[in-house]
Amino acid sequence: MKYLVTGAAGFIGAKVSEVLLNKGHSVVGLDIINDYYDVDLKQARLSPLLVNDNFLLVKIDIADSIDVLELFKNEQFDRVIHLAAQAGVRYSIENPMAYADSNLVGHLNILEACRHNNIEHLIYASSSSVYGLNSKVPFATSDSVDHPVSLYAATKKSNELMAHAYSHLYGIPTTGLRFFTVYGPWGRPDMAPFIFTKKILNGETIDINNNGDMWRDFTYIDDIVEGVTRIADVIPTVDSQWTVESGSPANSSAPYSIYNIGHGSPINLMEFIKAIEDELGIEAKKHFRGMQAGDVYQTYADTQDLFAATGYQPKVGVKEGVANLVHWYKNFYKV
Ligand SMILES: NC(=O)c1ccc[n+]([C@@H]2O[C@H](COP(=O)([O-])OP(=O)(O)OC[C@H]3O[C@@H](n4cnc5c(N)ncnc54)[C@H](O)[C@@H]3O)[C@@H](O)[C@H]2O)c1
């Protein structure tokens, strides 16, 4: 099958591309390779993909509607896995317009291109951040998600709404995936697991938000990718019996689905830091501080829908996942 993977130089996109190629698919990887974080890391993720004859890299900004439409017309994809976005909660406080361009205009351009090119299935990245002010756990796709606490989260919720409108209007099968704090080798330098590993190794002090009283459903990269590739085969269909009153918000009369992909067992932030300290054999210098703007107290995925649809549930535990992250970090940065 021919896949488009947007955000292919990114943490999740590079691994998704690799797994699709290993399964024998051909992949066009789209990425603007922006400098939101270390471009060398993005290039290094791409290097092994670029030697594969079934992989083609295109440097396109998804906010450019003409380029996106032309790519779809020329390549005629079967399926689209749309992961390109301006990620990060904290950055959205300082740079809101980057989120409008990549996450709103960019997402709309992908939907428009799907509309005009007969795409079998559009799978796109949403986020656990859409649960915002929700306090009932675990977070279920049947819960209301109308109270985001960052612009990033608001754009991800918007992506789900835009996808629903296009599924309804044009019959495009769309699936939104709410990822829960992804970590592991080749991870993102703006996220806590990477920052903690780097700073502890350098002997620098780490900032601990909300004085360590936070819970995160850390999910290992391979589990996320397994979920994404399995869901790609679960194409939503029209359900004429569905109504707003009787059905789940994660489904529709249109070919539309939403799933959580998370480990389903949150751990305390201090426990996660301890796992990194243990793996490194170094005790972190810690600076405790208050809650940061845009942050949520806890995340915890209800993964029943994912399991029902795919027979799969994320399984890599924190000890193993952190060991792999630390091992990769030391190798890659030669420390
Ligand atoms: N990593 C997580 O914990 C997590 C959690 C929830 C949701 N997500 C979502 O999953 C997706 C992938 O996340 P990631 O961690 O791999 O992020 P990432 O930043 O590593 O990858 C995103 C890639 O998209 C590219 N990109 C950004 N704007 C673009 C544009 N306008 N045109 C073309 N390319 C563009 C970037 O260059 C980058 O390589 C994102 O949509 C993100 O919001 C990630």
The ligand as an ORCA input file, in Angstrom:
! r2SCAN-3c Opt
* xyz 0 1
  N       5.158     12.953     21.504
  C       4.078     13.023     22.282
  O       4.136     12.745     23.501
  C       2.744     13.416     21.692
  C       1.614     13.391     22.548
  C       0.387     13.755     22.019
  C       0.263     14.097     20.682
  N       1.380     14.138     19.878
  C       1.197     14.525     18.476
  O       1.774     13.513     17.652
  C       2.304     14.105     16.475
  C       3.774     13.737     16.342
  O       4.462     14.178     17.500
  P       6.025     14.047     17.674
  O       6.284     13.881     19.124
  O       6.573     13.081     16.705
  O       6.463     15.548     17.289
  P       7.725     16.066     16.438
  O       7.799     17.537     16.688
  O       8.926     15.248     16.762
  O       7.301     15.778     14.937
  C       6.484     16.639     14.184
  C       7.163     16.887     12.847
  O       6.285     17.688     12.062
  C       7.066     18.618     11.343
  N       6.236     19.782     11.056
  C       5.783     20.711     11.950
  N       5.070     21.644     11.309
  C       5.052     21.299      9.988
  C       4.493     21.886      8.821
  N       3.796     23.039      8.886
  N       4.678     21.275      7.625
  C       5.397     20.122      7.551
  N       5.973     19.536      8.611
  C       5.793     20.115      9.829
  C       8.246     18.954     12.222
  O       9.377     19.377     11.473
  C       8.490     17.623     12.963
  O       9.537     16.871     12.364
  C       2.062     15.600     16.598
  O       0.864     15.898     15.917
  C       1.890     15.809     18.085
  O       1.123     16.945     18.362
  C       2.607     13.791     20.359
*
